[in-house]
Every structure is written in structure tokens, then in C-alpha cells.
């Protein structure tokens, strides 16, 4: 049975390992290897993840497949008017198995529990996941170019209105 569980600080190493296994194949076609390595170090160093979890900056959840192997994760952050999906990643070998849709549905359920009417996320404009998000009911609300330590993240901001 596929399960989603809240991550603890002890899971920081696992999230770090998943991020490294996911980012290179995901972003290799659209970002330089240097940028990928830099961003992984800035956002997914074990200490950074532990701090984010302990300080409840981002609520991380791990997705385990039927064999109880961690195959992805999601990071959620409640805002005033929406639940932000700060991170949503799956191992490439699991894509197309319905896990992404499962994580989006999980996020929608969490947003409804918190009384938040929308989900929001950013996706790189060159990322194929953009098409997946459209199929899940997200719409582009803004194009942003975010300076990041000498790099630029060229993203779409996407939102999905939830029916209460």
C-alpha cells in the first residue's frame, strides 16, 4: 500500500538522498550541472533540511511505494490565502504511476483542513512537470524571474482553486 507520512528531522538524510537522485535527471536538460549542484547544496543539505523541519518552516511528507520504499517527497507551507507546495519530487522511475496526482490530492486535502482555498506552486518554465500541473487543474497566474545567488530561476507561478 502506498503511504504518505510526515517527515521528521531524522528523515533529512533520506530527503537529501532523494533530492540528489531526482534533481540531476529532472533538471539536467534545462540547468547547468554547476547550478544543480549549487542549488542542491543550498536547499537540500542535511542541516538545511533538519532546520526547516525542526522550525516547521516547511512541512515535509515522504511518499512510500507498495514495497515501503521512499520514492518521493513534498514540502508544504501554509500562507495567508493558500497552501504552497514548496517542493514536490518523485524518482524518475516512478513517474506515470499516479504518485504525483496522489501528492496533489494530499495537498488539496491538507489545504481544506486548514481552511485554505487554493494550492500554489512554482515550476521552472522548461520543466516537463508544467504539463502535469495543467492536467491537475493548475493555471499560470504569473511568470517570475527570481535571482538566486548569481543564477536566475525562471518560473511559472501556478494556482489551483479548490472546491470546498
Steps between C-alpha positions, in 0.01 A plus 500: 500500500626847410539724805572865572648587837625818661878519495702554816846652539636144487369479141721790384765259367237306304354818348855613414565168322169511314563859387838404356353197321217711357654837414770393255266313262223756548700818453795371294335596170419857611763607758878480510660229715660778706164662570343167597786418738489851651124498552504150649762614750304817588156338530561134578804485725406278793544786749275729294229235484526420872463869588200543266329197657581586861399865459188391306593736214386236252297192586665211319321177417652183357324278248571129531404252230332161550837345593541772768786670314515879512447615141426870542420789725298816524555815702198708599485847649172663607464864397223749573289411195643172368702191572833526317654188359861602551642169378351200324733238362480135397768261384495495117432123491171556687361772276181404320383276787254748648725605790512866395122515485489334842728770645290778344183345647675470837591870479144596411371304801752674729398842360132426563580388857673836552213693340716617209323540164796452263818309433798688358835393362785615282630293210796573275368614162704227328395219734277231348309490831329819381275287274420266789391794717272628225332157488453520877303823467773757568509824303787738441444822693842658452839461334789583733877524465648452845867590553668226704868540592608595149252270329148578385204274564256560214172367632129496454297563812201267475185478710219255535169612649352238732131425512382494860 
